[in-house]
Amino acid sequence: MKKLLLLFFLSLAFLFSFSQAGSPDNTFGTNGKVFTSFGTSTDASTAIAVQSDGKVVLGGYSFNGTNFDFALARYNINGTLDNTFDLDGKVTTAIGTSNDYILAISIQSDGKIVAAGYSNIGSPTDFALARYNADGSLDNTFSGDGKLTTNINGNDFVNAVAIQSDGKIVVTGRSNTDFSLARYNTDGSLDNTFDGDGILTTRVSTSGIDDARAIAIQSDGKIVVAGETGSTFNAANDDFALARYNTDGSLDNTFDGDGKLTTSISPIYDAASSIAIQSDGKIIAAGTTSGSNLNFALVRYNTDGTLDNTFDGDGKLTTDISGNDFANGMIIQSNGKIVVAGRSLNVNRFNFSLARYNTDGTLDIAFDGDGKTTLTFGAGATDWGYDVNLFNNRLYVAGFTDAGGTDDFAVAAFQIDLLPVPLSLISFTASKQNSSVQLNWKTADEINVSYFEIERSVDGRTFEKIKVQSAQNTTIATYNTIDKDVLTGIVYYRLRSVDLDGKFSFSKIVKLDFSKQFTVQISPNPATNRIYIQGAENFKQIAIVDVNGRVIKRLGSSADNYYDVQFLPSGLYWIKLYGAGEIQTHKLIKE
């Protein structure tokens, strides 16, 4: 029976022995973060793609002193700039004579990079695309010089790009007040098998502005786009808007009857900014909704466009990260978990933010303890997260930061689910002891474990190392240490286990609230017959302990907080009080 119980507890412990997903990946850049300046006052990345060799490509725009240009940067897997990409890892391209912005990138199967956005050629803006070779040079087999623009109807903006299995390039965005799409052949020419001339527009709402911001291609070749529709652009009464097209560009009337739909989450403002197709064909749209604050919003649809009520009960959910939250990018892991990235307001500045959901829409608590996390590139920095991508066991979020004094390209790497460190963590606890904290943990089956680190945080996000303890590498091991710093307010602790290969895992996070510490006072002291313990009612157990740590007597409850000590021989003792997550020890002298 004892053996069965041990195996049961060890199996439970194994579930918690995996690395804490959502932690910054310290093998990338500095503490999982990299920011890059093009030498100008304003550089911002808006899109990210990962090559088959793991190199990371960011796309955005850079100010050249007069206007903005397309800008790309490529990084090695350790976060350093890749000097095989235009010699310094960075490249800028002027499309027109005025401002040019990349808002989306994708990588072809041959490794060529497609960047899409818009360009101010004249008064209106046009769709703009550029294609780059693997070395960062423009690909002159694409439209003759590697770049092109397309005028559709008034002001045209590309917000998203996707590459079909046949190599054709599909972009979507907004033209004047409508959804707009264009499809290009591999040489950059418009594909006239797509709605007759390679371009189309779609009216989703009866009035107002429709803006397509995301695109995904189904396994059957059908094209799904998502964005927002509303009475005015980015204003009240905006809703999620989706449309699905057949391969020839016609609306797919098996999708909500006419190929297009809208979804209201809140009565004020809802906008989809990303879309993904699950392996079962269900469609997920992610974006932003308004409540008391702006929050992440997700909606999942069945293949026919109806809401999927197996997803959070009604197909829709919202998540508050920290104040005002904007979801911009989304990706689905191979295990079906959904990752959404964007930015969240922290006091008066934005930080990168991430949330991960299980397939039923619940937050995945294996991801940073509560399913969500934020990251800043520096104290007081403003950080905007725009897009997310995935490679092996690493999540990347791209955007920009002003941590370096100017707006720069920024990319952060996060762990997903690393293999477990070779041990089972049975328990990790932290208990208040007056102004100190007692930390205890117990492990089983340690193999080639190097050491343990105790980490402390005052906000539950940014942790610092405060203690290091060598591993015992035994079948069952017990550890304890004390944090003697005087603490106030709320404090968080976690245990980091590191093996000989540098692989590590985190325990669950333990929270202590010193702002609620109970006041205890013993009188008289020295005592002869009995003592009064002020605050004893706040503790579950009270014990008298001798100088050797041996428990002399456990004291029962007392209606008036008076306890008999007449039986004690004269000498020095300790009164030990145990509460929920709190231990206090007070000296007692018996006369």
URSUL-V488106 format. One record per run of one state. SS is the DSSP state (a for helix, b for strand, c for the rest). FROM is the first residue (numbers start at 0). LEN is the number of residues. If there is no record, write none. Layout:
BEGIN
[[SS:FROM:LEN] [SS:FROM:LEN]]
END
This chain:
BEGIN
[[c:0:1] [a:1:14] [c:15:5] [b:20:1] [c:21:2] [b:23:1] [c:24:5] [b:29:1] [c:30:2] [b:32:4] [c:36:5] [b:41:9] [c:50:5] [b:55:8] [c:63:4] [b:67:8] [c:75:5] [b:80:1] [c:81:8] [b:89:4] [c:93:6] [b:99:8] [c:107:5] [b:112:8] [c:120:4] [b:124:8] [c:132:5] [b:137:1] [c:138:8] [b:146:4] [c:150:5] [b:155:8] [c:163:5] [b:168:7] [c:175:2] [b:177:7] [c:184:5] [b:189:1] [c:190:8] [b:198:4] [c:202:6] [b:208:9] [c:217:5] [b:222:8] [c:230:7] [b:237:8] [c:245:5] [b:250:1] [c:251:8] [b:259:4] [c:263:5] [b:268:9] [c:277:5] [b:282:8] [c:290:3] [b:293:8] [c:301:5] [b:306:1] [c:307:8] [b:315:4] [c:319:5] [b:324:8] [c:332:5] [b:337:9] [c:346:2] [b:348:9] [c:357:5] [b:362:1] [c:363:3] [b:366:1] [c:367:4] [b:371:4] [c:375:7] [b:382:9] [c:391:2] [b:393:8] [c:401:5] [b:406:9] [c:415:8] [b:423:10] [c:433:2] [b:435:9] [c:444:4] [b:448:9] [c:457:6] [b:463:7] [c:470:5] [b:475:8] [c:483:6] [b:489:10] [c:499:4] [b:503:3] [c:506:3] [b:509:4] [a:513:3] [c:516:4] [b:520:3] [c:523:3] [b:526:1] [c:527:2] [b:529:5] [c:534:1] [a:535:3] [c:538:2] [b:540:5] [c:545:5] [b:550:5] [c:555:6] [b:561:3] [c:564:6] [b:570:9] [c:579:2] [b:581:9] [c:590:1]]
END
